[in-house]
């Protein structure tokens, strides 16, 4: 239970991707604005490259008092071991059919000193044992509509992790959705009871810094937001880009990635890069690669680019789409319910790729080039921060109803 100084909230991040950091920062700001019932906030930021970790922690803390960032790792343990670890808590959590569970480790109290856990993560981290009253902020469940964005085969470990995650989500106190689409998926796909779901009227978004006014947008520049992993469908996206350029395409691609540029080079040891055809790898090595070392740099690149290609893997919760649309760039992405909704909210400003195929992607790029000067992005949603504060306050109240 909360002490005299108010609730101690743990915000636990599934990864260190920029979109996750964006949502975490927005969530922390909303929690802090709820009122006196919140005493302090501890953010669990997974360990990463030391320079990147410090930079991310600094951005999360900027201007926020009563907030600390802890180094954290997610540890997989046998489900029976987790049950024994938390036996003194006498929690009514069923682990039937689950082999492994996931626990947050901070080399200290492991966040058991906090009153509530707010988990900002998707199913890929597995089932997090809700040792404290837990709210799930899961993002969109893209695997339902584009399974290849999360795994290449039905035998991939992702599916076991997703099963464990869904079983723990059903037993957590609250699941929070950024949109009605995600709320529907939480019920029909993840099996969460409707009465456990809170749908936010305003998506959790951390606004990007303003780009310098002196920057001039290049209508021919194509900013490609990708990472060297399965979720970004590089086995389709990059061959499509190579064919488009070989056919005389006039857009000027620039890769934007959180990975070091060497990850895409000739000495890369990443399977998704190694397995690319030689002509495609040669094309990639010749492209400008911008490493996203800060939110400011992402904002600048968006301001400089006439066109932005957001892969499904770069858009787990729609945040990257909204940021790109607000920048005024023409946004390209795969046609699915999430992107279709964003396009409608932006007045049809997006260009949607019909299918995840090389042919459809090449045709779409040629279409964008032919119509290069016409469409531009529009703001997607107004920020009703008062409503967001009320809804996050409701989530915290729900957690207070859980008795340990």
N, C-alpha and C positions, 0 to 999 in steps of 0.2 A: 504493500500500500504506500501511497505518497507520504512523505515526511512533512514537517512543518514548513519547509521551504518550497513546497510544491512538487509536482511530478518530475521525475527524472526520466527523460525519454531517450531511448536508443534508436537512431536511424541507421539501419544496417544495409550496406550497399552490396549488390551482387557482383559488381565488377567496377572497373575504373574508367569505363567508356565515357566520352563527353556527354552523351545523351543521358546516361545514368546520373552523372554529376549535375547536369541541368535540373533534372527532376528532384534530386536530393536537395539542392540549394533552394528550389522553389518550395519544397515541403518544409524545410527548416524555417524559412521565412514565414510560412503560414502558421506553423506550430507556435513560433515565438509570438505571433500576433494574437493568439487565442486569449491570453489573459493571465491572471495571477496564478491560476492552477498549475501552470508549467514553471518549474523551477530551473531546470538546466537540461541541456541536450548534449548527448555524446554521439558523434558520428563514427560508425565503423567503416573505415576506408581500407579495402583490401590492399595488401602489400603489392608493390610494383617496383619498377625502376626507381631508384632513390630520388633522382632529380624530378621525375614526373610525379612521384608521390608527394613530395614537398610542394610542388607547384599546385597540384590539385588540392591539397590540404589548405594552402594559403587562399586559394580562390573560394573554397567552401566557407572559410572563416572570415573573409573580408567584410568588415563592418558589423559583425555579429558578436555581441557579448553573450556570456553564459553558454557558449558553445565550445566544445573541445572535439578534436579529431584523434581517434585512436587507430594505431596500426592493427589490422585484423587479417585473419586468414579463415577460409572456410575449410573445415576438416570433416571428411567422410568417416563415419564410424558405423560399426555394426548396429543395427536397430536394437538388438537385445542389450548391447552395452549402453546405448543411450537411455533405454528404459531403466537400467540399474543405476545409472548416474543420477537420474532425476527421481528415483523412487521416493526419497524423503518429501518431495513436493506433492506426492499423491495425486498426480494429474490424470484426468480421465481421457488419455490419448491412446487410441488404438494403433498398434504398429503391425497388425495382421497383414501378411502378404508383402511386407517391405523388408528388403535385405539390408539396406544402408540408409542412414539419415545424415543430415548435415548440421554442423554446429559452428557458431562463431567463436573464434579464439582470439583473445587480445593479450595473452600472456599475463593475465591478471585475474580479474573477476569474471571474464568472459561475458560481460554485460548482464550478469545476474544481479548487479547492484542497481540496475535500472528498473523502473516500475512498469514500463511498457516498451514493446519492440515494434518499430515501424520498418517493415522489410521492403526495400526498393530493389526488386529482383524478379527475374523470370524463372520459368521451370528448369532452366539449364543448370542451376546450382543444386538441384535435387530437393528433397523434402527437409525443410528446416524445422527441427523439433521446437514447438512453441512453448519453451520453458517459462516464458512470461506472456501475459496477454498480448497477442500479436495481431497487427493489421498488415495485410498484404497489399502492396502497391505494385501490381504485376506488369503493367504496360499492356500492349496488345498481344493477343495469342495468335501470332502470325502463323504458327505451325499448322493451325487448322486449315488455312487456305493455301499456304505456300510451304508445304512440308520440306521441300528441298532447300528452303532458306535456313533450316536448322539442322538438317541431317541428310546425308546422301542415300541412306538405305534404311530399311526397317530394322536392321540389326544394330544400328548405331546406339551407343550408350545413352544418347539424348532421351530416347523413349522411356527407358527405365527411370531416368532422372525425372522426367515429366510425370510419370505415374506416381512416384513418391511425393513429388511436389504437390500434385493435385490432392492426394490423400491428406497431406498436412494442411493444405489450404482449407479443405472442408472442415477441419477441426480447429482452425484458428478463429479468432473472435470476429474479424471483419475482413472483407476483401474490397478494395477500393478500385474503381474503374475510372479511367480518364474520359470515357465516352459511352453512350448507350450501346454501341457495337461491342465494346469489350465487356460490358455488363452482361449482355446476352450470351457471349462466349463463356463467361465465367460459370454461368448456369448450365448451358447446353453442352459445353465441351469439357469444362473442368469439374462439373458436378457440384458446384457451390450452391447452397440453398439461397434463393432470392432474398430472403429476409436478412441474410448476412452481408449483402452487397450494398455499398454506398457508391452512387454514381456522381462524380463531380460535375457541376455545371460549367466549370472553367478548367481546362486541362492544366496539370502541373507543368508550368513552363518557366524557365529562367530566361528572361530576355537577354539577347546578346548585346554587348557594348555597341555603341554607335560607331560606325566606320568613319574615318576622316572624310570630310566633305570634298577634299581635293581629289579623291580617287575617281578615275574615269572608267566607266563600265565598257568592256570590250564585248560587243554583241556576238563575236565569233568564238569567244572562249567557252569551252565546255568543261565545267568543273565536275569531276567524277569522284564521288564520295564512296570510297571502298576501303576494306581492310583485307589482308591476305589470309582469309579463312573461309570455311564452307558457307557461312551464312550470307556471303556477298555474291555467291554464284559466279565466281571468277571464271569457271570453265565455260560459261556462256557469255558473260558480259565482255570479257577481254577479247575473245575471238570475234565477237560482233564488232567491237571497236576497230580491230585490225582489218576486218573485211571492209568496213565503212571507209577507212582511210585509204585502203588499196584501191577502192572504187573512185577515188578522187574527192572524197568528202572534204569540205572546207572548214568544218568546225575545228577549233584548236584545243585538243584535250589537255587537261591538267589534272593529275591525280592528287586528291586531298585525303590524307590518311593519318591516323594516330601512330602507326608503326614507323620505325626508322626507314628511310628510303632504301637502304640496303636490302630490306626484306623483299623487294621486288627485283633485285639485281641478279646478275649472272651467277653470283656465289650464294644465292639464297638457298637455305635448307628447308624451306617451308613446302610441304607436299603440294599445296594448291598452286604454287608457283612452278615448282619443278615439273609438274605434270602437264604444263601448258605446252602446246606445239611450239617448235623452235621459232617460227615466224612471229608468233604472238609474243614470245618472250623478248625477241629482238625489238619488236615495236614498243613494248613496255619500257625497256631500258632506255629508249630514246625519248621518252616523254618527261616533261617537267614533273617533279614530285614534291609536293608541299607537305611537310609534316606539321600536323596540327598541334602545336605546343601550347596554345592558349586559345581561350574563347575569343580574344581580340583578333587573333590571326584568322580564325574561321569567319568572323564578321567581315574582315577586310577582303578575304577571298570571295565571299558572297557578293560583296559590293562591286568587285572587279569583273565578275563573270556575267555574261549575258544568259548563260544556260547552266543549269545544275542538274546532274543526274544522280538521284538518290536511290541507291539499291535498297531492296527490302531489308537486307541485313543491317543497313545503316539507319533504320527507321523503326525500331522496335515499338515505339509508342507515339509515333507521329510528330515528335518534337523537331526532328531534322527537316521534315516537310514544312512545318509551320515557320521555322526559322528561314528556310530558303524562300518561301513564298513572301514573307514579310520583307525580304531583301530587294524585291523587285525583279528578280531573275525569272527566266522561264524554267519551270521545274519539270523534269522528266522522271517517271517512275513506273513500275509495273502496275498494271490494272488489277486491283483487288478492292474489296469493300473499304478498307482503310484509306487507300489513296483516292478512291472515287468520292468518298465523303469529303476529304480535304479539298478536292478539286471543286466540288459543288459549293463549299463554304468560301472558296476563293474566286467565285464567279467564273468557273471554268478555265482558270488560268493555267492549269497543268496540262501536260501532254502525257497520255497514258500508253504504255506498251501493252498490246493485247495479250501476248503470251511470253513465257520465259524461254524464248527461242532466239537463235542467232538471226534468222530471217526477219522476225518481227522487230528486233532491236535495230537492225541495219535500216530497215524501211522507216522506222520512227526517226532515226537520226537524220536521214535524208529529208524527211518531212519537216523536221525542226529547222534544218538549214534553209529550206526553200521558203519558210515563213518566218525568217529570223527576226525581222524588225517589228513585228506586230504586237504579239501578246506580252504581257508583263505580269508579275505577281501582284497580289493584293493582300492586305491584312486578312488573316483567317478568322480570328475571334477577338472580340473586345475583352479586356481583362476586368472582370467583375470581382475584385479582390475581396470585397465585403462578403460576397456569397461563398468564396473559397474559404475564408476564415471560419464562417459558420459551419461549413461542411466538415472541415478538419476538426473543429471543436466537437462536432457530433461523433466523429470517429473516436476521439479520445474519451468521450463519455461512454461510448459502447465498450471500450476496453476497461473502463472502471467498473463495469458491471461484472467482469470476470473475477471470480474469487479463487485465489490460490491458497 
